[in-house]
Amino acid sequence: MLGRTQSSNPSGAQTWGLAVRSRLCTMAGMSEFILTRTEDHVGVCTLNRPEVLNALSVELMDQLVAALEKFDADPNIHVMVLTGSEKVFAAGADIGDMAEASVVEMMERNNLARWLRIKAVRKPIIAAVSGYALGGGCELAMHCDIIIASESAKFGQPEINIGVMPGAGGTQRLTRAIGKFKAMEVILNGRFLSAQEAFEAGLVTRVVAKEQFLTEAMRLAHQIAQRPPIALKLAKEAVLKADEMSLSEGLEYERKLFYSLFATEDQKEGMRAFLEKRKAVYKGK
């Protein structure tokens, strides 16, 4: 059953709420909520709960974390793409998992640990987003490193509409991405950002036609996958540290990572190939 709610927007227009109540009664391990495939050096994870708009149940999150960590440990995979369907990326948390939970139950579930494991993935993750990315779905997109959005994408943190607030990084990551004042409106009033608004605010990397969102994300993933794998991981690490360190600390951290790459075979290959005017062949060593 869809969690349809009255919008808190001034217009009073009806909109979809942040999540859905699941009525699926499946045994653990019996449903494949994450579909995976590989193309050359790109690993693809597709959210697969279409009946409930890809609501982020505990089971789905467990499968997603396992899939991302498997790709992260695979030396043949250099970049990952995370996507949903053309209609929806993920409409939020599974409210059926939480509606009657107590404080103690929520603490003991330790859902935060799953999000921390996604944050710990070292290889680049590209989110290919079409349709709704709301609540936990928006937070999941923000855990990725690049967001390619279709023109139909809508981003939001409407948890306020069901009596709570973002709990998987929404207040922190959204504010860092789009600034305090716009984030306040989105979080306090449950307003959705269109793809174009999200792009102009700095949340989205690129907006493309609805029919091209996954194609464009894959094209970019294949391009990035041709870069030296070790340098990719360290460059991602350095950029993420910019949110956690002062400028002087970040510069020192970057410098150490930069120097460390001179211990790799890929650095020698890359610079030699440049001087010899040929294409480099990187081995991740």
N, C-alpha and C positions, 0 to 999 in steps of 0.2 A: 504494500500500500504506500503510495507516495505521500510524503509529508508536505502536503500543500498548505500554505499558510497565507494569511493576509500580510502584504508587504507593509513595512514601516515607512515606506517612501511617502512623501507628502501627497503624492497623487492618489494614494490609496489603491493603486493598481495591484491586482493579484499576481504573485510571483511564486515560483517554487521555493520551498524552504531549503534549509541547508542540507537536509538529509532525508533518508527514507527509512521506514520501518520494515525490516525484513520479515517475510513470512516463509522463507525457505527453511525447510527442516531437513537438512542434509547432515550426514555423518561426517566427522572430521576426516579429511583425506579423500572423500568421495567426489568432491566438486573441484574442478580445475578453474580457480578464480584468476589465475595468471597464466596467460599463454606466452610461450617463449619461442623464439626462432633466432637464427643467425644468418647474416649476409656478410660474407668475407670477414672483416674484422669488427663488425657491428653486431651487438646483441640487442634484441628487441623484446621488451616486456609489454604485453597488452592486458589491461584490466578487463576482466571478463565476468561481470555480474550485470548484464544488460537489463534483467528483470527489475532491478532496484537501482538503476542509474549508477552502477559501479560503486555503491555504498561501501565504505572502507570498514568491513567487518574485521574482527580479530583474525579470522581464518585467511581472509584476503591479504591482510598486512603481513601475516607470517609467511605466506607463499611469496609475496613480493620481496620481502627482505631476503629470503632464501635464494630467489632467482637473481637478484642484484648482486648478492655476495658470491654466487657461483660464477657469474660473468666477471666480477672483479678479480676472482682468483684464476681465471682462465687466461693464460698468456696469449692466446690467439685473438682475444677480444680486447679492443683498444677503446671503444666508445660504446655507450648504451643509449637506446631510445626508449622512453616510457610514454605510452599512449593509451587512449581509451577508444571510443568510437567517434564517428562524425557528430553524433547527437550529444554525447556527454563524455568528458574526461573522468570526473568523479564528482558526484553531487554532495559529498560530505561523509561524515561518520555514519555508522549504522546505529540509529537511535534505539532500535530494539535491543542493542547490546548494553545500553546505558540508562534507559528511562527509569528503572527502579533501583539502580545501584546506589549504595551508600558511599560515604567518603572513604571508609576503610576498604570497601571492595574496589573502588577506583584506584586507590593507592596500591593495593596488593596486585592488581592486574599489571601495573607498571608498563602501561602502553608507551610511555616515553622511551623506554629502552629500544623499542622497534624503530622509532624515529631517529634515535641516536645512531643506530646501526646503518640507516640510510645515509645519514650525514657523514659516516665514516667511510663510505665507498670512495675509493681514491681515483677511479677513472671518471672521465666526464660523462654526465648524464644529460641528455637533451629531452625535454618534455615537448611532446607534440600534442597540442591542446585544441580541441574543437568542442563547441557547446559549453555546458556548464563545468566550471571548476570552482566549487563552492566549499566553504568550511575546510574540512580536512583535505578536500580535493585541491583547493587553492594552496594550502600549506604543503601538500605533496609536490605540486608544481614548483613551489618556491624552494624545495629541497634540491631541485635539479639545478644545473649550471647554466643552461640556455633554455629559453622558452620560445618555441615557434607556435604561433596561435593562428587559427583560422579566423576569418572575418566574423564568424558566428560566435566566437568564444566570449564567455562572460565570467569574470572573476569576482569573488566576493567572500566575505567572512560574516555570514548572517546568523551566527550562533546566538546573538542577542535576542533573536526572535523566539528562541525556545528556552530562554531563561539562563543562559550561560554566556561564555565568552570563548574566544579561540584558546586552545590548549596545547597545540602542537607547533607553536612558533609563529602563529599569525600576527600577534601584536608586535613581535620583534622583527620578523623578516619583512613584513609588509611595510612597516614604518621605515626601515632602512632602505627599502626599494623605492617608495613613492613619497616619503616625507611625512612628518607628523600630522599636518593638517588634513591632507587628503585621507591618510590612514584613519584618522579619527572619524571622519564621515562614514567611511566604509564599515568600520567596526562598530561604531556607536549607533548607526542608523540602518545597518544591514543593506546598504546600497551596493548594487552590482556595478562593476566597471566593464564597459564594452572593450572589445579587443583593441580598438583604436585609442580609447582612453588609457588603457593599460600600457600600450606602446608609448604614448606621449608622456606618461608618468614615469617610465623607466622600468616597469615590471616585466614587459615583454620584449624579446629581442627583435622579433619580426612578425608582421601580420601578412598573411597570404590568403588566397582564395580558399574557400571551404574545401574544394575538391583537391587542393594541393598541399594541405597542411602536413600530411604524413610523408608525401613525396619530398617536400622541401626539407623536412627534418632528416630524412634518410640521406638526401643529397649532402647536407651539411655534415652529417655523421660520417659518411664515407670520406669526405674531404679531411676532416679532423683525424680520422683513423690512419691517414697516410703520414701523419707527423710522428716524430720519435716518441715511443710510448712512455719512457721514463720522464722525459721532459714534460709531456702532457700532464702526468700525475703531479709533478712538482710545481708546475705552473698553476694548476688548479688549487693546490694546497696554499700557495702564496697569495693568490687572489682572495681566497676565503679568509685568510688571516687578517685581511684589511679591515674586516668588521670587528675584529677582536683585539687589535693592537693599536697603539699610537703610531703615528707616522714614522718616528725614529725607530721604534721596535720593528715595525713592518719592513722598513728598508734594510735593517740588519738581518732579519730573517730571510728576506729575498736574496740578499748578497750571499748568504751561506748556501742556500739552495743552488744558486747560480754557480758558485765555485764547485759544488759537489758534482755537477754534471760533467765536469772535466775529467772525472774518473770513469766515464762511460765510453763504450765503443761507439755509441751513436753520435756522441759529440765529435769524435774524430772523423767518422764517416760523413757527417753532415758538412763539416767545414772543408774536408777534402773534396767532396762532391761539388761544393760551391766553387772552389778554386779551379777544379778540373772541368767545370761547366757541364756536369752530368747530373742525372737524377740520383739522389741518395737512396740507399737501400738500408732501412733501419731494422734492427733485430731485437730491440728492447733489451740491450745489454750495455 
